[in-house]
Every structure is written in C-alpha cells, then in structure tokens.
Amino acid sequence: MASSACISSQALSVSRSTHCPQQTHSHQPHFSLTSALVPCHLRGAAFASTFLPTASALQSSPNGRIRESRCPRVQRRFAIRAQSHGDEVSPNQPPTTTGTALLDRPVESVTTTSTGSDLQEKDKVGKAFNVGGKPPEKGGGIAGLVGSVSERAVSNLIGLLYKPVEETNPILEGNFAPVNEIGKRARVDVIEGAIPADFPAGAYVRVGPNPYFPQRTLKSPLGRTAHHWFEGDGMLHATSFEKNDSEEQAVFYKNKYLDTPGLRLEKERGRPLFLGTVDCDQGTLIANALLNQARFGAGNKNTANTSVVLHSGKVYAAWEGGSPTIFSLPDLETQGFPEWFEGWKRPVTAHPKVDPVTNEMMFFGFDVPKPHAVYGVLSPEGEIVHKVDLNFERATFMHDMAITEKYTLFLDLPLTLSTERLKEGKPLIDFETDSFARVGVIPRFGNQDSLKWFDVQAGFAFHVLNAFEDGDEVVLHGQRSRSVGLTPPRGMTPQDYFRRGIRPTPAESAEDPLLDGGLVNNLYEWRLDMQTGETNERMLSDWKVSGDFPRVNENHLGRRTKYGYVAVHDIEACIEAALPLYGGIGKFHIPANAKESELPVRMDLHTFGPGRFGGEPVFVPRPGGKDEDDGWLVTYVYDENTNESEMYIIDAKEVDKEAPTARIKIPQRIPYGFHGQWIPA
C-alpha cells in the first residue's frame, strides 16, 4: 500500500510498508530565575516557536475563528473540538467557576482575586516549586518590592492588569486538546492481530501535557500571555499487560494526572493560578516570572510532563525545571519527590541515563545563573554519590545526554540563554550561529579537570540515540538539525518558517542552509578520539528522512548498538498542517564504523496510514531474547479521521511489515505527548 504512504514520496531510500486499517473503530523546558527569569520549559521556548504554532501566530477573525484554516487537515483538527464534547467528561470534572469553559473544562482568567489562604499556602508549596532550592529574594529590586506586599495585593494587581481576550489557541484543539481521567482502569481489547504469547508482563507508560485548567489568553500593558503546550499539567497514560497463573493475558488502560503541588493548589482554588512563561511577549515574560515567584516561590510550576524514568525500584515522571515526581503502578498514584533531591536542589534533566549493567543513574541540570551545568550520579540504591560543576562558559540549553561504559557525554551546542540579552530587548534564548559548538566527555566519576572538550560543527540535537566506546574513540549517535527553531525572520510567519525548515533541502543547494531544510532532523555521528582530540562527524541517514524521539534497546545502552528506532516525520502532513506530525516508525541499521559506500544507512519504515500519527517508539525486550532487536516497539497512535487512539505493538525484527503485531483499542483519545517507558512487572 505504498501509494497511500504519508511519510513523503521523497523518502526514496527506505524500505517502506504502510499499514492502513481496513475498518474504523468507534505526538517534544521549564524555569529557574536568578531565580525567576529563566523558563525551563525551554524545550518549549526553543522547539515550540517553530515546531508548534503559538496562539499569537494564528490571527483571529472578529468571530474568533482562525483565518488560516484552508488546509483540510487543519480544518479536521479544529473540528475535533466540537466532537470532544460529551464523550470525554468524567465524574472528576473540576468545579464550575465563573470563567468560560473550553473543552468541557472551566477556564477562568486570573482576574479573580485570591483569598488570604493563598499566602498561607505559599510557604507550604514554595519549597517544592523553587527549583534552585533557594528562597525568593526579598532584599531589594522588583522581586523585593513585590515580595514586601501581601499575596492578596499581588493577586489583585494581576486581576487589574491581566484581561482575557478572545483568541483561538491551537494547543487546546485537535489532538493537543486535554482529556479527562477515565477513573477506574478499563480492560481493553485487541482489534487487529494478537498479543504474542511471550510478550512480557509490565506496563507501557507515557506522559504528556494535559492542562487541568486550560488558561485563556491574557493581555496586559506589558503584552500578551497565552497557554503553551509545554506548560500543561502532566498526565500519565498506562497500558498494563498482566498474566494469570495460566499465562492468560489481560490488558488494561488507565490515565491519571500527576498530583503535583501546583496542580493541587489550583484545584483548591478552582482556577489556573500560574501565569505562562513560554508563549508570551518579552515584557510579560519578566513580569509573569516575578509575579509567580512572589506568589508561589518559583517562576513557574513543576508540571512533571516530560518523561518517564525507572531507577532503583522507583518510577518517576520528570521535567527539566526541578525534581522528578515518583508515582506507583498500576494505580498511577503520586508519591512525592525523591529523597535524593534534597541533596541536589537544582534543575534535573528529563533524560537521565541508567546503566543497564551497574544500575547507576547519570544526570545533569542546566541553569542560567552559575554554575550553568552540574553533573550527578545516583547509586543503584538512589543516593547521590558524585556531583561536579561542569564549568560551562555559558548557559546552554541542553536537553539530553549520553553515556558509555566509562564516560558521560554532554552537548554544549550554541542554543543559549541570557538574561543580559533579554534586558537588551533581545530573545532570552537564541541560536548563536557564529558561536562555538562542542561535545564534552568526562569519566563517569571524573572531576572538572578530567572533562575533555571536542569542537564540532554548529547545529543542534534535542535527543541522542546512544553512545559507545570503539577503541580510542567515543562514538555518539543522535538526531541532528542544522538549525533550531526560534523566531521566524522578519516578514515570515511561524507557519511558513516551519514549512520551509521541515522540507528536506541539501545544505549545498539551499538558498539559506539555516532556513531551507534547517529543521530536518537526521541521524548523525560524532567520533571523538580520546587520544588525539580529533573529531570526525557525518550524517548517517538519508537527508530526505527526518525524525525525532530516537530510542534503542536499553539493555544495550552505552554499548555499541546495531539498531536505532525513531519516530519519522510525515513531511507532506507536516507541511500541510505546519505541525510536527509523525506518520511512522523507522528502524536504522547501523554498521560498525560504516564505510562511505554504506551510507546512507538502511532504514526500515512502518507507516501508520493516512491521517494516523504516533510518537516515540519504546523498545520492549523479548524475555530470554539474545539478539539486540529481539523484542517489540510500542507507541500510541491517533487517528484524526475517527478521533480515536490505539496502542501499536510492532515486531522490532520486522518493522517494515505491513501490519503491526497487534493494535489495541484505547477507550479514550490520548493527546500527543512526549516520552514513555516500558516498566517490567
């Protein structure tokens, strides 16, 4: 069924199969100010400006409907809002307030004043919110002035200055729109194929943003503030596989919010409290951060919405601005913050790496005030056993990291954060095309002096695939782009910028290599010679194929891997909708030290079918399997034609097989989200 493939007719070098079901059944950084000024939802601030349209990017007509709706896919996506009413409301509906309801949820602007109990809550929750572990500054300046007045007065000030406006927000529409909790977990059925008899017991858990109180767009004398996807409260989606004594398989689905301190406080008040710090004008960014800091002790709230991590017998939902949140299975109950965070009290990456042999967990946190980056190691028992300042020269946006058996790797790429730049009226975060780019390699328990830097070509990588040692070389594989989306050039809309950037274009033939094809993510290799200090780097994949969310069989993490798995952009759909849509899963075959004649590396492709989009492929090892690819890939897939979601199980040895091993019907739509994990029983 190749003719119906959505990935792109340009992707000529891949082995492709498209699965299109014969019948219908009823898919990316946060804050820490010196201490309130730096959104650590910066995965959002950087990634979002081009990979997702902000509310401000879509001009509204007088009747409140967006003008840019000529695209059939966009029309279908926005029509889903009307379809969502009535069939996704559960008994846990938030209390009705005086705001305007969006998507069956009460939405209220912050014009409602707070009660005196808000001030009493401040000390209780401030410590949990304050990612740097430091109390809000009260001594002087704006923060000191604001901090000297009562919390009620601050709330009244917000009510006077911030007014709601009628504006359609694409991040509250289509499959970005939030859903409710279903309550008790539901038994689910296979609608195509069969669950393999040796598929293990365990749970596939994915987290993503799902705002409990979707914030309306606000305007103030300093500018506008709109809700952004990355600021949504974290919701877990878990599909559990259980076996009885007779080895009979039963499958259950459940979703649940992470019960973070910020969400608890907002539930108590019955309305959104935190002002947004991602999709807002520069003046409001500063004001919003300071007002949040004055009221709650931090520039924004811990959303716990980015990734799922398993370590030392505990399962975490992580974000990048502070502590991860522990939750239990199968009930998805929130259990609080880990004890080890008391000895850290800094931002924590959403992409720590757990060594599959030693069970040590390597992680880092980046921040704008010095130290800009700190590296830590947790013991198998979950205790901090190593901590070192990496002595970064600048505040670098670093979303991911890598490990080998001996080393830990960091990417100091030229996407930087600067409050000084912000004070000059320039962007807080910017891609400095004329600045340096480098990769750092440090022994797992090394100190500052043992950190070795390797200069690399400027570019950006949100996510790495894996790293390993090969003789004197340390080899790093990741998904790299020539540029990274921030703000479009003057006179160009974010939609046109994204469409131009995601269209595959070789650098040598591009009018502007950072603009034309600059957002295409290709599999890339850096070979770092630990003896000579030399770097060799090259693209491994076909330049016409773009993808993200790379994963490997994590039993081989930090060791040489033959295979890598990635969510593949449906280029035609991305261009049509001006959104990052993943139409399939790719399997890279990566030869050891591939010769030029072996490039681009082979990629097997499984596509979901027209109008069907998924996300990150998570590897589930086959019990007793010996081969690296002996197992399955799992992901959630959304069908925009039916407004329904399914879980796919795909044989990792036969990714390009036309049909998945099994399709499991989920009783409720699962919004696009971020990262997931397989949790063995």
Beta strands, then each sheet from edge to edge (+ up, - down):
strand 1: 15-18
strand 2: 163-164
strand 3: 186-187
strand 4: 190-193
strand 5: 202-209
strand 6: 218-220
strand 7: 223-226
strand 8: 234-243
strand 9: 249-257
strand 10: 279-280
strand 11: 307-311
strand 12: 314-318
strand 13: 325-327
strand 14: 334-336
strand 15: 353-354
strand 16: 361-366
strand 17: 373-378
strand 18: 384-389
strand 19: 401-403
strand 20: 407-412
strand 21: 415-417
strand 22: 429-431
strand 23: 438-443
strand 24: 452-455
strand 25: 460-470
strand 26: 473-481
strand 27: 522-529
strand 28: 535-539
strand 29: 547-551
strand 30: 563-569
strand 31: 582-589
strand 32: 602-607
strand 33: 612-613
strand 34: 618-621
strand 35: 631-639
strand 36: 644-651
strand 37: 662-665
strand 38: 676-680
sheet 1: 1+ 32+ 31- 30+ 29-
sheet 2: 2+ 6- 7+ 10-
sheet 3: 3+ 9- 8+ 5- 38+
sheet 4: 4+ 37- 36+ 35- 33+
sheet 5: 4+ 37- 36+ 35- 34+
sheet 6: 11+ 12- 13+ 14-
sheet 7: 15+ 16- 17+ 18-
sheet 8: 19+ 20- 23+ 24-
sheet 9: 21+ 22-
sheet 10: 25+ 26- 27+ 28-
end
